[in-house]
Amino acid sequence: MNYHVLYKNLYDPSILLLHKGHISFELIELILESLEASVNSFEEDRQVRKKFNNILMESFQNLGHHSKKNTLSNTDLLMVVSRKRFYKIITGNLVETSAVEGLKEQLELVNSMDSQELRKYYKKIMSEEGFSDKGTAGLGFIDMARKTKQKLEYNFFEMDDDKSYFSFEVKIKKEAVLA
């Protein structure tokens, strides 16, 4: 193993946060507070800051809602990266293998829609649908796709018959750079 490369990758200045392990409510509060302060200190565009904070919160909620409980708690992953043109929020967690098809269908449907269709679908769910057994209305993925105007990137890796690993990535454009 090349430890110099490992060290260089771990101390990449574009990585704002890298956490692997159990993510508790207390840790979420600390991370949100810390990242919000960091992003507010170097991101000039107020809209980008607001979008970043909203997407980060939504990412945490997805970790909580879609995570397989009572398993290897050290498998949760959260990574936040700042590149020249965008921020990237990456999450990873175990999910029930039986839930994978439903999540894929939901993500594929969201990714197949343009911004107008997403807006209509969001309104439809808000007016017609109830909350799931997890206490959500299924708006998280829709909301992230609407706010970022990006396709949501994801993968599922089957671990065994009961659990799969769900990796999820969303990019937030830095409008000020692109203008």
NUKOL-662847 format. One record per residue (C-alpha): residue in three letters; chain; x, y, z. Coordinates in Angstrom, 3 decimals, always signed. Example, Ala and Ser with C-alpha at 12.3 -4.5 7.8 and 13.67 -1.06 7.14 Angstrom:
<pts>
@aa: Ala; ch: A; px: +12.300; py: -4.500; pz: +7.800
@aa: Ser; ch: A; px: +13.670; py: -1.060; pz: +7.140
</pts>
This chain:
<pts>
@aa: Met; ch: A; px: +0.000; py: +0.000; pz: +0.000
@aa: Asn; ch: A; px: +1.311; py: +3.428; pz: -0.926
@aa: Tyr; ch: A; px: +0.890; py: +5.425; pz: +2.285
@aa: His; ch: A; px: +1.915; py: +8.669; pz: +0.622
@aa: Val; ch: A; px: -1.015; py: +8.421; pz: -1.784
@aa: Leu; ch: A; px: -3.349; py: +7.433; pz: +1.075
@aa: Tyr; ch: A; px: -2.138; py: +10.409; pz: +3.146
@aa: Lys; ch: A; px: -2.513; py: +12.756; pz: +0.169
@aa: Asn; ch: A; px: -6.069; py: +11.539; pz: -0.477
@aa: Leu; ch: A; px: -7.074; py: +11.759; pz: +3.180
@aa: Tyr; ch: A; px: -5.757; py: +15.288; pz: +3.480
@aa: Asp; ch: A; px: -7.196; py: +16.510; pz: +0.201
@aa: Pro; ch: A; px: -8.219; py: +20.130; pz: +0.918
@aa: Ser; ch: A; px: -11.347; py: +19.727; pz: -1.197
@aa: Ile; ch: A; px: -12.760; py: +17.266; pz: +1.365
@aa: Leu; ch: A; px: -14.713; py: +19.371; pz: +3.841
@aa: Leu; ch: A; px: -15.967; py: +16.384; pz: +5.822
@aa: Leu; ch: A; px: -15.456; py: +12.639; pz: +5.831
@aa: His; ch: A; px: -17.213; py: +10.514; pz: +8.429
@aa: Lys; ch: A; px: -17.523; py: +6.745; pz: +8.498
@aa: Gly; ch: A; px: -19.386; py: +5.148; pz: +11.357
@aa: His; ch: A; px: -22.569; py: +5.510; pz: +13.328
@aa: Ile; ch: A; px: -24.316; py: +8.841; pz: +12.780
@aa: Ser; ch: A; px: -26.297; py: +9.892; pz: +15.851
@aa: Phe; ch: A; px: -28.664; py: +12.834; pz: +16.239
@aa: Glu; ch: A; px: -26.060; py: +14.629; pz: +18.350
@aa: Leu; ch: A; px: -23.400; py: +14.101; pz: +15.676
@aa: Ile; ch: A; px: -25.767; py: +15.391; pz: +12.988
@aa: Glu; ch: A; px: -26.294; py: +18.603; pz: +14.976
@aa: Leu; ch: A; px: -22.530; py: +19.094; pz: +15.370
@aa: Ile; ch: A; px: -21.816; py: +18.384; pz: +11.696
@aa: Leu; ch: A; px: -24.580; py: +20.690; pz: +10.487
@aa: Glu; ch: A; px: -23.383; py: +23.498; pz: +12.749
@aa: Ser; ch: A; px: -19.745; py: +23.046; pz: +11.722
@aa: Leu; ch: A; px: -20.373; py: +22.730; pz: +7.980
@aa: Glu; ch: A; px: -22.809; py: +25.622; pz: +7.963
@aa: Ala; ch: A; px: -20.179; py: +27.846; pz: +9.593
@aa: Ser; ch: A; px: -17.481; py: +26.644; pz: +7.177
@aa: Val; ch: A; px: -19.557; py: +27.084; pz: +4.041
@aa: Asn; ch: A; px: -20.845; py: +30.457; pz: +5.227
@aa: Ser; ch: A; px: -17.263; py: +31.642; pz: +5.713
@aa: Phe; ch: A; px: -16.055; py: +30.901; pz: +2.167
@aa: Glu; ch: A; px: -19.171; py: +30.710; pz: -0.022
@aa: Glu; ch: A; px: -20.255; py: +34.203; pz: -1.073
@aa: Asp; ch: A; px: -23.453; py: +33.264; pz: -2.915
@aa: Arg; ch: A; px: -26.299; py: +33.240; pz: -0.372
@aa: Gln; ch: A; px: -28.494; py: +31.057; pz: -2.629
@aa: Val; ch: A; px: -25.751; py: +28.435; pz: -2.925
@aa: Arg; ch: A; px: -25.277; py: +28.444; pz: +0.883
@aa: Lys; ch: A; px: -28.991; py: +27.998; pz: +1.439
@aa: Lys; ch: A; px: -29.214; py: +25.221; pz: -1.159
@aa: Phe; ch: A; px: -26.146; py: +23.484; pz: +0.334
@aa: Asn; ch: A; px: -27.605; py: +23.544; pz: +3.853
@aa: Asn; ch: A; px: -30.999; py: +22.267; pz: +2.664
@aa: Ile; ch: A; px: -29.488; py: +19.423; pz: +0.643
@aa: Leu; ch: A; px: -27.176; py: +18.461; pz: +3.511
@aa: Met; ch: A; px: -30.162; py: +18.265; pz: +5.883
@aa: Glu; ch: A; px: -32.123; py: +16.223; pz: +3.349
@aa: Ser; ch: A; px: -29.142; py: +13.860; pz: +2.963
@aa: Phe; ch: A; px: -29.088; py: +13.277; pz: +6.722
@aa: Gln; ch: A; px: -32.816; py: +12.595; pz: +6.703
@aa: Asn; ch: A; px: -32.359; py: +10.052; pz: +3.912
@aa: Leu; ch: A; px: -29.635; py: +8.341; pz: +5.928
@aa: Gly; ch: A; px: -32.074; py: +8.037; pz: +8.805
@aa: His; ch: A; px: -35.146; py: +7.030; pz: +6.827
@aa: His; ch: A; px: -33.549; py: +4.494; pz: +4.488
@aa: Ser; ch: A; px: -30.930; py: +2.998; pz: +6.790
@aa: Lys; ch: A; px: -31.167; py: -0.604; pz: +7.962
@aa: Lys; ch: A; px: -31.231; py: -0.370; pz: +11.731
@aa: Asn; ch: A; px: -29.541; py: -2.607; pz: +14.252
@aa: Thr; ch: A; px: -26.741; py: -3.781; pz: +11.956
@aa: Leu; ch: A; px: -23.094; py: -2.892; pz: +11.514
@aa: Ser; ch: A; px: -23.340; py: +0.690; pz: +12.737
@aa: Asn; ch: A; px: -19.898; py: +1.550; pz: +11.366
@aa: Thr; ch: A; px: -21.105; py: +1.361; pz: +7.763
@aa: Asp; ch: A; px: -22.739; py: +4.801; pz: +7.535
@aa: Leu; ch: A; px: -20.770; py: +7.224; pz: +5.380
@aa: Leu; ch: A; px: -20.978; py: +10.965; pz: +4.885
@aa: Met; ch: A; px: -18.568; py: +12.889; pz: +2.696
@aa: Val; ch: A; px: -18.744; py: +16.520; pz: +1.648
@aa: Val; ch: A; px: -16.434; py: +17.767; pz: -1.086
@aa: Ser; ch: A; px: -15.906; py: +21.251; pz: -2.490
@aa: Arg; ch: A; px: -14.764; py: +21.429; pz: -6.104
@aa: Lys; ch: A; px: -14.284; py: +24.498; pz: -8.268
@aa: Arg; ch: A; px: -17.745; py: +24.362; pz: -9.850
@aa: Phe; ch: A; px: -19.812; py: +22.378; pz: -7.338
@aa: Tyr; ch: A; px: -20.191; py: +20.864; pz: -3.897
@aa: Lys; ch: A; px: -20.729; py: +17.135; pz: -3.696
@aa: Ile; ch: A; px: -22.529; py: +15.380; pz: -0.845
@aa: Ile; ch: A; px: -22.034; py: +11.628; pz: -0.729
@aa: Thr; ch: A; px: -23.795; py: +9.278; pz: +1.656
@aa: Gly; ch: A; px: -23.688; py: +5.549; pz: +2.096
@aa: Asn; ch: A; px: -25.616; py: +3.203; pz: +4.346
@aa: Leu; ch: A; px: -27.069; py: -0.253; pz: +4.628
@aa: Val; ch: A; px: -30.660; py: -0.753; pz: +3.512
@aa: Glu; ch: A; px: -32.974; py: -3.746; pz: +3.562
@aa: Thr; ch: A; px: -32.410; py: -5.693; pz: +0.338
@aa: Ser; ch: A; px: -36.192; py: -5.961; pz: +0.059
@aa: Ala; ch: A; px: -36.369; py: -2.119; pz: -0.164
@aa: Val; ch: A; px: -33.852; py: -1.777; pz: -3.015
@aa: Glu; ch: A; px: -36.312; py: -2.167; pz: -5.905
@aa: Gly; ch: A; px: -38.655; py: +0.443; pz: -4.451
@aa: Leu; ch: A; px: -35.804; py: +2.907; pz: -3.912
@aa: Lys; ch: A; px: -34.490; py: +2.294; pz: -7.440
@aa: Glu; ch: A; px: -37.934; py: +2.890; pz: -8.936
@aa: Gln; ch: A; px: -38.310; py: +6.099; pz: -6.932
@aa: Leu; ch: A; px: -34.858; py: +7.373; pz: -7.962
@aa: Glu; ch: A; px: -35.299; py: +6.396; pz: -11.626
@aa: Leu; ch: A; px: -38.670; py: +8.143; pz: -11.732
@aa: Val; ch: A; px: -37.194; py: +11.332; pz: -10.231
@aa: Asn; ch: A; px: -34.223; py: +11.217; pz: -12.616
@aa: Ser; ch: A; px: -36.518; py: +10.765; pz: -15.621
@aa: Met; ch: A; px: -38.373; py: +14.029; pz: -14.967
@aa: Asp; ch: A; px: -37.524; py: +17.549; pz: -16.082
@aa: Ser; ch: A; px: -37.892; py: +20.497; pz: -13.698
@aa: Gln; ch: A; px: -41.520; py: +21.177; pz: -14.675
@aa: Glu; ch: A; px: -42.509; py: +17.536; pz: -14.184
@aa: Leu; ch: A; px: -40.712; py: +17.447; pz: -10.828
@aa: Arg; ch: A; px: -42.616; py: +20.540; pz: -9.678
@aa: Lys; ch: A; px: -45.962; py: +18.991; pz: -10.659
@aa: Tyr; ch: A; px: -45.084; py: +15.645; pz: -9.090
@aa: Tyr; ch: A; px: -44.006; py: +17.381; pz: -5.866
@aa: Lys; ch: A; px: -47.323; py: +19.252; pz: -5.686
@aa: Lys; ch: A; px: -49.264; py: +16.064; pz: -6.444
@aa: Ile; ch: A; px: -47.585; py: +14.169; pz: -3.617
@aa: Met; ch: A; px: -48.101; py: +17.079; pz: -1.227
@aa: Ser; ch: A; px: -51.831; py: +17.197; pz: -1.986
@aa: Glu; ch: A; px: -52.709; py: +13.526; pz: -2.535
@aa: Glu; ch: A; px: -50.268; py: +11.266; pz: -0.775
@aa: Gly; ch: A; px: -50.087; py: +10.535; pz: +2.919
@aa: Phe; ch: A; px: -47.081; py: +9.804; pz: +5.039
@aa: Ser; ch: A; px: -45.341; py: +6.444; pz: +4.829
@aa: Asp; ch: A; px: -44.823; py: +4.128; pz: +7.783
@aa: Lys; ch: A; px: -41.477; py: +5.896; pz: +8.279
@aa: Gly; ch: A; px: -43.218; py: +9.255; pz: +8.682
@aa: Thr; ch: A; px: -42.163; py: +10.637; pz: +5.299
@aa: Ala; ch: A; px: -44.105; py: +11.635; pz: +2.231
@aa: Gly; ch: A; px: -41.326; py: +10.557; pz: -0.149
@aa: Leu; ch: A; px: -40.355; py: +14.110; pz: -1.040
@aa: Gly; ch: A; px: -36.636; py: +14.013; pz: -0.213
@aa: Phe; ch: A; px: -35.307; py: +12.792; pz: -3.541
@aa: Ile; ch: A; px: -37.746; py: +14.998; pz: -5.452
@aa: Asp; ch: A; px: -36.757; py: +18.041; pz: -3.419
@aa: Met; ch: A; px: -33.031; py: +17.435; pz: -3.950
@aa: Ala; ch: A; px: -33.466; py: +16.972; pz: -7.712
@aa: Arg; ch: A; px: -35.561; py: +20.149; pz: -7.895
@aa: Lys; ch: A; px: -33.133; py: +22.261; pz: -5.883
@aa: Thr; ch: A; px: -29.957; py: +21.064; pz: -7.581
@aa: Lys; ch: A; px: -31.334; py: +20.702; pz: -11.116
@aa: Gln; ch: A; px: -29.074; py: +17.636; pz: -11.320
@aa: Lys; ch: A; px: -29.654; py: +13.929; pz: -11.750
@aa: Leu; ch: A; px: -29.273; py: +11.999; pz: -8.519
@aa: Glu; ch: A; px: -26.452; py: +9.460; pz: -8.633
@aa: Tyr; ch: A; px: -26.803; py: +6.192; pz: -6.756
@aa: Asn; ch: A; px: -25.720; py: +2.570; pz: -6.573
@aa: Phe; ch: A; px: -26.773; py: -0.498; pz: -4.640
@aa: Phe; ch: A; px: -24.380; py: -3.277; pz: -3.690
@aa: Glu; ch: A; px: -25.927; py: -6.463; pz: -2.328
@aa: Met; ch: A; px: -24.154; py: -7.523; pz: +0.857
@aa: Asp; ch: A; px: -26.293; py: -10.600; pz: +1.530
@aa: Asp; ch: A; px: -29.938; py: -11.667; pz: +1.253
@aa: Asp; ch: A; px: -31.026; py: -9.203; pz: +3.951
@aa: Lys; ch: A; px: -28.953; py: -6.098; pz: +3.388
@aa: Ser; ch: A; px: -27.527; py: -4.003; pz: +0.585
@aa: Tyr; ch: A; px: -25.288; py: -0.963; pz: +0.623
@aa: Phe; ch: A; px: -26.860; py: +2.197; pz: -0.795
@aa: Ser; ch: A; px: -24.487; py: +4.892; pz: -2.040
@aa: Phe; ch: A; px: -25.982; py: +8.242; pz: -2.953
@aa: Glu; ch: A; px: -24.436; py: +11.373; pz: -4.431
@aa: Val; ch: A; px: -25.800; py: +14.825; pz: -5.149
@aa: Lys; ch: A; px: -24.008; py: +17.819; pz: -6.657
@aa: Ile; ch: A; px: -24.769; py: +21.443; pz: -5.888
@aa: Lys; ch: A; px: -23.554; py: +23.874; pz: -8.512
@aa: Lys; ch: A; px: -21.698; py: +26.962; pz: -7.408
@aa: Glu; ch: A; px: -23.692; py: +29.425; pz: -9.515
@aa: Ala; ch: A; px: -21.291; py: +32.306; pz: -8.852
@aa: Val; ch: A; px: -18.508; py: +30.380; pz: -10.598
@aa: Leu; ch: A; px: -20.700; py: +29.429; pz: -13.549
@aa: Ala; ch: A; px: -22.149; py: +32.879; pz: -14.129
</pts>
